[in-house]
Each structure stands twice: as structure tokens, then as C-alpha cells.
Amino acid sequence: GRNFYFLANSSDQRVDLDVTLRGRLALGAWTPSAGTVTEVDAKTIQVGGQDCTRVHLALDSVKTAFFVEKPPESAGK
């Protein structure tokens, strides 16, 4: 019942940008190898009258990141 977002930098250059996802989301950064989820600084914004969530992403070349939507009971924590 949760969304997972996989983001990849397949270039030879570091990327440092804001990512906008549709919806009002409570997100964490997931490290699958460790099984941990850490807090991310996400902001709710309006784009074309629709709620969206903006997260800053900095990835070195040829690296990936996972965001996971927090369970509803922990969204306010």
C-alpha cells in the first residue's frame, strides 16, 4: 500500500537538483542493502493547481536513490 520511487543518474556527471513528484507525500530515503529509511527534507508545493512534493537530490555519477512513501500512521512523525 505504499509507493516506491527509483531515481538514477546514468551520466558521467554529478547531478544536484530538485525532483518534483505528484501528490502530497511523506517520504524517506531507503537504503535497501541496510534496510534503513532516513528522513528527507520534502516540501509540498502546488504545480498547476495540484499538490506535489519536492525533494532535493544530489547523486554522483552512475548512482541511484530510492524514496519510499512512509506508512500513513507515521506520516506526521
Jmol script that loads the backbone (N, CA, C; Angstrom):
load data "model"
ATOM      1  N   GLY A   1       0.785  -1.198   0.000  1.00  0.00           N
ATOM      2  CA  GLY A   1       0.000   0.000   0.000  1.00  0.00           C
ATOM      3  C   GLY A   1       0.835   1.275   0.000  1.00  0.00           C
ATOM      4  N   ARG A   2       2.143   1.191  -0.352  1.00  0.00           N
ATOM      5  CA  ARG A   2       2.991   2.385  -0.391  1.00  0.00           C
ATOM      6  C   ARG A   2       3.677   2.484  -1.745  1.00  0.00           C
ATOM      7  N   ASN A   3       4.071   3.692  -2.093  1.00  0.00           N
ATOM      8  CA  ASN A   3       4.795   3.920  -3.343  1.00  0.00           C
ATOM      9  C   ASN A   3       6.294   3.936  -3.095  1.00  0.00           C
ATOM     10  N   PHE A   4       7.038   3.411  -4.062  1.00  0.00           N
ATOM     11  CA  PHE A   4       8.493   3.448  -4.057  1.00  0.00           C
ATOM     12  C   PHE A   4       8.940   4.187  -5.306  1.00  0.00           C
ATOM     13  N   TYR A   5       9.966   5.009  -5.185  1.00  0.00           N
ATOM     14  CA  TYR A   5      10.475   5.791  -6.310  1.00  0.00           C
ATOM     15  C   TYR A   5      11.957   5.470  -6.483  1.00  0.00           C
ATOM     16  N   PHE A   6      12.331   5.030  -7.669  1.00  0.00           N
ATOM     17  CA  PHE A   6      13.713   4.712  -8.002  1.00  0.00           C
ATOM     18  C   PHE A   6      14.228   5.786  -8.941  1.00  0.00           C
ATOM     19  N   LEU A   7      15.284   6.471  -8.539  1.00  0.00           N
ATOM     20  CA  LEU A   7      15.866   7.542  -9.347  1.00  0.00           C
ATOM     21  C   LEU A   7      17.318   7.180  -9.651  1.00  0.00           C
ATOM     22  N   ALA A   8      17.741   7.437 -10.879  1.00  0.00           N
ATOM     23  CA  ALA A   8      19.090   7.044 -11.291  1.00  0.00           C
ATOM     24  C   ALA A   8      19.787   8.177 -12.035  1.00  0.00           C
ATOM     25  N   ASN A   9      21.069   8.279 -11.802  1.00  0.00           N
ATOM     26  CA  ASN A   9      21.927   9.169 -12.571  1.00  0.00           C
ATOM     27  C   ASN A   9      22.832   8.266 -13.406  1.00  0.00           C
ATOM     28  N   SER A  10      22.508   8.122 -14.668  1.00  0.00           N
ATOM     29  CA  SER A  10      23.294   7.254 -15.552  1.00  0.00           C
ATOM     30  C   SER A  10      24.378   8.024 -16.303  1.00  0.00           C
ATOM     31  N   SER A  11      24.545   9.296 -15.972  1.00  0.00           N
ATOM     32  CA  SER A  11      25.535  10.122 -16.669  1.00  0.00           C
ATOM     33  C   SER A  11      26.906  10.030 -15.989  1.00  0.00           C
ATOM     34  N   ASP A  12      27.889  10.638 -16.629  1.00  0.00           N
ATOM     35  CA  ASP A  12      29.235  10.703 -16.068  1.00  0.00           C
ATOM     36  C   ASP A  12      29.423  11.921 -15.164  1.00  0.00           C
ATOM     37  N   GLN A  13      28.377  12.719 -15.022  1.00  0.00           N
ATOM     38  CA  GLN A  13      28.443  13.945 -14.229  1.00  0.00           C
ATOM     39  C   GLN A  13      27.567  13.833 -12.981  1.00  0.00           C
ATOM     40  N   ARG A  14      27.970  14.487 -11.911  1.00  0.00           N
ATOM     41  CA  ARG A  14      27.162  14.571 -10.699  1.00  0.00           C
ATOM     42  C   ARG A  14      25.912  15.404 -11.001  1.00  0.00           C
ATOM     43  N   VAL A  15      24.785  15.022 -10.437  1.00  0.00           N
ATOM     44  CA  VAL A  15      23.568  15.825 -10.556  1.00  0.00           C
ATOM     45  C   VAL A  15      23.205  16.363  -9.179  1.00  0.00           C
ATOM     46  N   ASP A  16      22.685  17.577  -9.165  1.00  0.00           N
ATOM     47  CA  ASP A  16      22.284  18.240  -7.931  1.00  0.00           C
ATOM     48  C   ASP A  16      21.066  19.071  -8.300  1.00  0.00           C
ATOM     49  N   LEU A  17      19.870  18.570  -7.979  1.00  0.00           N
ATOM     50  CA  LEU A  17      18.641  19.192  -8.467  1.00  0.00           C
ATOM     51  C   LEU A  17      17.470  18.881  -7.558  1.00  0.00           C
ATOM     52  N   ASP A  18      16.366  19.572  -7.801  1.00  0.00           N
ATOM     53  CA  ASP A  18      15.116  19.283  -7.109  1.00  0.00           C
ATOM     54  C   ASP A  18      14.275  18.360  -7.973  1.00  0.00           C
ATOM     55  N   VAL A  19      13.668  17.369  -7.344  1.00  0.00           N
ATOM     56  CA  VAL A  19      12.788  16.422  -8.017  1.00  0.00           C
ATOM     57  C   VAL A  19      11.371  16.696  -7.526  1.00  0.00           C
ATOM     58  N   THR A  20      10.425  16.773  -8.452  1.00  0.00           N
ATOM     59  CA  THR A  20       9.034  17.010  -8.100  1.00  0.00           C
ATOM     60  C   THR A  20       8.218  15.768  -8.420  1.00  0.00           C
ATOM     61  N   LEU A  21       7.501  15.266  -7.403  1.00  0.00           N
ATOM     62  CA  LEU A  21       6.653  14.080  -7.537  1.00  0.00           C
ATOM     63  C   LEU A  21       5.207  14.489  -7.292  1.00  0.00           C
ATOM     64  N   ARG A  22       4.306  13.907  -8.065  1.00  0.00           N
ATOM     65  CA  ARG A  22       2.895  14.232  -7.925  1.00  0.00           C
ATOM     66  C   ARG A  22       2.332  13.713  -6.610  1.00  0.00           C
ATOM     67  N   GLY A  23       1.562  14.550  -5.932  1.00  0.00           N
ATOM     68  CA  GLY A  23       0.891  14.161  -4.696  1.00  0.00           C
ATOM     69  C   GLY A  23       1.556  14.735  -3.463  1.00  0.00           C
ATOM     70  N   ARG A  24       0.811  14.713  -2.388  1.00  0.00           N
ATOM     71  CA  ARG A  24       1.316  15.160  -1.077  1.00  0.00           C
ATOM     72  C   ARG A  24       1.877  13.909  -0.411  1.00  0.00           C
ATOM     73  N   LEU A  25       3.211  13.784  -0.397  1.00  0.00           N
ATOM     74  CA  LEU A  25       3.858  12.553   0.034  1.00  0.00           C
ATOM     75  C   LEU A  25       4.716  12.763   1.277  1.00  0.00           C
ATOM     76  N   ALA A  26       4.703  11.792   2.177  1.00  0.00           N
ATOM     77  CA  ALA A  26       5.637  11.740   3.305  1.00  0.00           C
ATOM     78  C   ALA A  26       6.684  10.712   2.900  1.00  0.00           C
ATOM     79  N   LEU A  27       7.896  11.176   2.584  1.00  0.00           N
ATOM     80  CA  LEU A  27       8.917  10.304   2.010  1.00  0.00           C
ATOM     81  C   LEU A  27      10.096  10.093   2.944  1.00  0.00           C
ATOM     82  N   GLY A  28      10.754   8.967   2.746  1.00  0.00           N
ATOM     83  CA  GLY A  28      12.023   8.671   3.393  1.00  0.00           C
ATOM     84  C   GLY A  28      12.983   8.168   2.332  1.00  0.00           C
ATOM     85  N   ALA A  29      14.280   8.300   2.592  1.00  0.00           N
ATOM     86  CA  ALA A  29      15.309   7.769   1.693  1.00  0.00           C
ATOM     87  C   ALA A  29      15.618   6.349   2.153  1.00  0.00           C
ATOM     88  N   TRP A  30      15.444   5.395   1.255  1.00  0.00           N
ATOM     89  CA  TRP A  30      15.585   3.978   1.584  1.00  0.00           C
ATOM     90  C   TRP A  30      16.934   3.475   1.113  1.00  0.00           C
ATOM     91  N   THR A  31      17.650   2.783   1.992  1.00  0.00           N
ATOM     92  CA  THR A  31      18.893   2.096   1.634  1.00  0.00           C
ATOM     93  C   THR A  31      18.597   0.598   1.690  1.00  0.00           C
ATOM     94  N   PRO A  32      18.297  -0.017   0.531  1.00  0.00           N
ATOM     95  CA  PRO A  32      17.890  -1.419   0.536  1.00  0.00           C
ATOM     96  C   PRO A  32      18.924  -2.366   1.151  1.00  0.00           C
ATOM     97  N   SER A  33      20.217  -2.129   0.908  1.00  0.00           N
ATOM     98  CA  SER A  33      21.252  -3.040   1.420  1.00  0.00           C
ATOM     99  C   SER A  33      21.303  -3.054   2.945  1.00  0.00           C
ATOM    100  N   ALA A  34      20.960  -1.934   3.569  1.00  0.00           N
ATOM    101  CA  ALA A  34      20.972  -1.852   5.033  1.00  0.00           C
ATOM    102  C   ALA A  34      19.573  -2.020   5.625  1.00  0.00           C
ATOM    103  N   GLY A  35      18.556  -1.866   4.779  1.00  0.00           N
ATOM    104  CA  GLY A  35      17.186  -1.952   5.263  1.00  0.00           C
ATOM    105  C   GLY A  35      16.754  -0.758   6.086  1.00  0.00           C
ATOM    106  N   THR A  36      17.417   0.379   5.880  1.00  0.00           N
ATOM    107  CA  THR A  36      17.105   1.567   6.671  1.00  0.00           C
ATOM    108  C   THR A  36      16.376   2.612   5.831  1.00  0.00           C
ATOM    109  N   VAL A  37      15.573   3.414   6.512  1.00  0.00           N
ATOM    110  CA  VAL A  37      14.887   4.549   5.900  1.00  0.00           C
ATOM    111  C   VAL A  37      15.240   5.773   6.730  1.00  0.00           C
ATOM    112  N   THR A  38      15.789   6.799   6.063  1.00  0.00           N
ATOM    113  CA  THR A  38      16.165   8.025   6.762  1.00  0.00           C
ATOM    114  C   THR A  38      15.268   9.173   6.317  1.00  0.00           C
ATOM    115  N   GLU A  39      15.192  10.171   7.158  1.00  0.00           N
ATOM    116  CA  GLU A  39      14.358  11.346   6.865  1.00  0.00           C
ATOM    117  C   GLU A  39      14.883  12.105   5.648  1.00  0.00           C
ATOM    118  N   VAL A  40      13.971  12.672   4.889  1.00  0.00           N
ATOM    119  CA  VAL A  40      14.339  13.580   3.803  1.00  0.00           C
ATOM    120  C   VAL A  40      13.578  14.881   4.009  1.00  0.00           C
ATOM    121  N   ASP A  41      14.159  15.946   3.527  1.00  0.00           N
ATOM    122  CA  ASP A  41      13.525  17.256   3.616  1.00  0.00           C
ATOM    123  C   ASP A  41      12.644  17.431   2.383  1.00  0.00           C
ATOM    124  N   ALA A  42      11.372  17.154   2.529  1.00  0.00           N
ATOM    125  CA  ALA A  42      10.416  17.254   1.422  1.00  0.00           C
ATOM    126  C   ALA A  42       9.465  18.411   1.685  1.00  0.00           C
ATOM    127  N   LYS A  43       9.120  19.114   0.624  1.00  0.00           N
ATOM    128  CA  LYS A  43       8.206  20.248   0.734  1.00  0.00           C
ATOM    129  C   LYS A  43       7.007  20.023  -0.172  1.00  0.00           C
ATOM    130  N   THR A  44       5.829  20.345   0.318  1.00  0.00           N
ATOM    131  CA  THR A  44       4.631  20.284  -0.515  1.00  0.00           C
ATOM    132  C   THR A  44       4.504  21.605  -1.251  1.00  0.00           C
ATOM    133  N   ILE A  45       4.302  21.515  -2.563  1.00  0.00           N
ATOM    134  CA  ILE A  45       4.143  22.697  -3.406  1.00  0.00           C
ATOM    135  C   ILE A  45       2.925  22.492  -4.298  1.00  0.00           C
ATOM    136  N   GLN A  46       2.503  23.546  -4.955  1.00  0.00           N
ATOM    137  CA  GLN A  46       1.407  23.483  -5.927  1.00  0.00           C
ATOM    138  C   GLN A  46       1.997  23.648  -7.328  1.00  0.00           C
ATOM    139  N   VAL A  47       1.625  22.742  -8.228  1.00  0.00           N
ATOM    140  CA  VAL A  47       2.023  22.832  -9.632  1.00  0.00           C
ATOM    141  C   VAL A  47       0.751  22.674 -10.458  1.00  0.00           C
ATOM    142  N   GLY A  48       0.363  23.717 -11.143  1.00  0.00           N
ATOM    143  CA  GLY A  48      -0.850  23.653 -11.950  1.00  0.00           C
ATOM    144  C   GLY A  48      -2.085  23.318 -11.140  1.00  0.00           C
ATOM    145  N   GLY A  49      -2.132  23.797  -9.899  1.00  0.00           N
ATOM    146  CA  GLY A  49      -3.282  23.549  -9.040  1.00  0.00           C
ATOM    147  C   GLY A  49      -3.287  22.181  -8.384  1.00  0.00           C
ATOM    148  N   GLN A  50      -2.231  21.411  -8.555  1.00  0.00           N
ATOM    149  CA  GLN A  50      -2.163  20.067  -7.988  1.00  0.00           C
ATOM    150  C   GLN A  50      -1.073  20.014  -6.916  1.00  0.00           C
ATOM    151  N   ASP A  51      -1.357  19.301  -5.808  1.00  0.00           N
ATOM    152  CA  ASP A  51      -0.341  19.109  -4.775  1.00  0.00           C
ATOM    153  C   ASP A  51       0.783  18.245  -5.317  1.00  0.00           C
ATOM    154  N   CYS A  52       2.007  18.671  -5.049  1.00  0.00           N
ATOM    155  CA  CYS A  52       3.200  17.921  -5.427  1.00  0.00           C
ATOM    156  C   CYS A  52       4.184  17.973  -4.276  1.00  0.00           C
ATOM    157  N   THR A  53       5.120  17.054  -4.278  1.00  0.00           N
ATOM    158  CA  THR A  53       6.153  17.006  -3.265  1.00  0.00           C
ATOM    159  C   THR A  53       7.493  17.237  -3.940  1.00  0.00           C
ATOM    160  N   ARG A  54       8.263  18.175  -3.395  1.00  0.00           N
ATOM    161  CA  ARG A  54       9.582  18.493  -3.956  1.00  0.00           C
ATOM    162  C   ARG A  54      10.658  18.031  -2.978  1.00  0.00           C
ATOM    163  N   VAL A  55      11.635  17.299  -3.521  1.00  0.00           N
ATOM    164  CA  VAL A  55      12.742  16.751  -2.744  1.00  0.00           C
ATOM    165  C   VAL A  55      14.044  17.109  -3.449  1.00  0.00           C
ATOM    166  N   HIS A  56      15.047  17.496  -2.688  1.00  0.00           N
ATOM    167  CA  HIS A  56      16.355  17.776  -3.278  1.00  0.00           C
ATOM    168  C   HIS A  56      17.116  16.465  -3.428  1.00  0.00           C
ATOM    169  N   LEU A  57      17.784  16.307  -4.568  1.00  0.00           N
ATOM    170  CA  LEU A  57      18.519  15.080  -4.868  1.00  0.00           C
ATOM    171  C   LEU A  57      19.912  15.439  -5.365  1.00  0.00           C
ATOM    172  N   ALA A  58      20.920  14.872  -4.748  1.00  0.00           N
ATOM    173  CA  ALA A  58      22.303  15.024  -5.198  1.00  0.00           C
ATOM    174  C   ALA A  58      22.865  13.616  -5.368  1.00  0.00           C
ATOM    175  N   LEU A  59      23.234  13.282  -6.604  1.00  0.00           N
ATOM    176  CA  LEU A  59      23.762  11.948  -6.900  1.00  0.00           C
ATOM    177  C   LEU A  59      25.058  12.057  -7.679  1.00  0.00           C
ATOM    178  N   ASP A  60      26.050  11.308  -7.235  1.00  0.00           N
ATOM    179  CA  ASP A  60      27.282  11.213  -8.006  1.00  0.00           C
ATOM    180  C   ASP A  60      26.994  10.461  -9.300  1.00  0.00           C
ATOM    181  N   SER A  61      27.965  10.446 -10.203  1.00  0.00           N
ATOM    182  CA  SER A  61      27.777   9.777 -11.489  1.00  0.00           C
ATOM    183  C   SER A  61      27.498   8.288 -11.288  1.00  0.00           C
ATOM    184  N   VAL A  62      26.616   7.775 -12.109  1.00  0.00           N
ATOM    185  CA  VAL A  62      26.233   6.365 -12.135  1.00  0.00           C
ATOM    186  C   VAL A  62      25.839   5.861 -10.738  1.00  0.00           C
ATOM    187  N   LYS A  63      24.982   6.602 -10.074  1.00  0.00           N
ATOM    188  CA  LYS A  63      24.462   6.235  -8.751  1.00  0.00           C
ATOM    189  C   LYS A  63      22.936   6.273  -8.773  1.00  0.00           C
ATOM    190  N   THR A  64      22.338   5.648  -7.777  1.00  0.00           N
ATOM    191  CA  THR A  64      20.879   5.586  -7.698  1.00  0.00           C
ATOM    192  C   THR A  64      20.406   6.010  -6.310  1.00  0.00           C
ATOM    193  N   ALA A  65      19.109   6.293  -6.231  1.00  0.00           N
ATOM    194  CA  ALA A  65      18.480   6.627  -4.957  1.00  0.00           C
ATOM    195  C   ALA A  65      17.071   6.046  -4.953  1.00  0.00           C
ATOM    196  N   PHE A  66      16.622   5.640  -3.788  1.00  0.00           N
ATOM    197  CA  PHE A  66      15.261   5.165  -3.590  1.00  0.00           C
ATOM    198  C   PHE A  66      14.566   6.087  -2.602  1.00  0.00           C
ATOM    199  N   PHE A  67      13.340   6.445  -2.918  1.00  0.00           N
ATOM    200  CA  PHE A  67      12.471   7.106  -1.946  1.00  0.00           C
ATOM    201  C   PHE A  67      11.300   6.170  -1.704  1.00  0.00           C
ATOM    202  N   VAL A  68      10.865   6.096  -0.465  1.00  0.00           N
ATOM    203  CA  VAL A  68       9.734   5.256  -0.105  1.00  0.00           C
ATOM    204  C   VAL A  68       8.725   6.121   0.637  1.00  0.00           C
ATOM    205  N   GLU A  69       7.469   5.912   0.302  1.00  0.00           N
ATOM    206  CA  GLU A  69       6.394   6.628   0.997  1.00  0.00           C
ATOM    207  C   GLU A  69       6.234   6.008   2.371  1.00  0.00           C
ATOM    208  N   LYS A  70       6.195   6.855   3.392  1.00  0.00           N
ATOM    209  CA  LYS A  70       6.043   6.357   4.755  1.00  0.00           C
ATOM    210  C   LYS A  70       4.632   5.804   4.961  1.00  0.00           C
ATOM    211  N   PRO A  71       4.485   4.828   5.845  1.00  0.00           N
ATOM    212  CA  PRO A  71       3.150   4.318   6.148  1.00  0.00           C
ATOM    213  C   PRO A  71       2.275   5.448   6.698  1.00  0.00           C
ATOM    214  N   PRO A  72       0.977   5.422   6.442  1.00  0.00           N
ATOM    215  CA  PRO A  72       0.086   6.501   6.889  1.00  0.00           C
ATOM    216  C   PRO A  72       0.186   6.799   8.383  1.00  0.00           C
ATOM    217  N   GLU A  73       0.391   5.792   9.229  1.00  0.00           N
ATOM    218  CA  GLU A  73       0.416   6.039  10.672  1.00  0.00           C
ATOM    219  C   GLU A  73       1.662   6.808  11.114  1.00  0.00           C
ATOM    220  N   SER A  74       2.741   6.840  10.271  1.00  0.00           N
ATOM    221  CA  SER A  74       3.953   7.561  10.657  1.00  0.00           C
ATOM    222  C   SER A  74       4.144   8.840   9.846  1.00  0.00           C
ATOM    223  N   ALA A  75       3.210   9.183   9.004  1.00  0.00           N
ATOM    224  CA  ALA A  75       3.364  10.331   8.105  1.00  0.00           C
ATOM    225  C   ALA A  75       3.548  11.643   8.847  1.00  0.00           C
ATOM    226  N   GLY A  76       2.942  11.798  10.017  1.00  0.00           N
ATOM    227  CA  GLY A  76       3.066  13.047  10.752  1.00  0.00           C
ATOM    228  C   GLY A  76       4.244  13.081  11.702  1.00  0.00           C
ATOM    229  N   LYS A  77       5.049  12.021  11.719  1.00  0.00           N
ATOM    230  CA  LYS A  77       6.157  11.929  12.675  1.00  0.00           C
ATOM    231  C   LYS A  77       7.453  12.364  12.059  1.00  0.00           C
TER     232      LYS A  77
END
end "model"
wireframe off; spacefill off
backbone 0.3
color backbone group
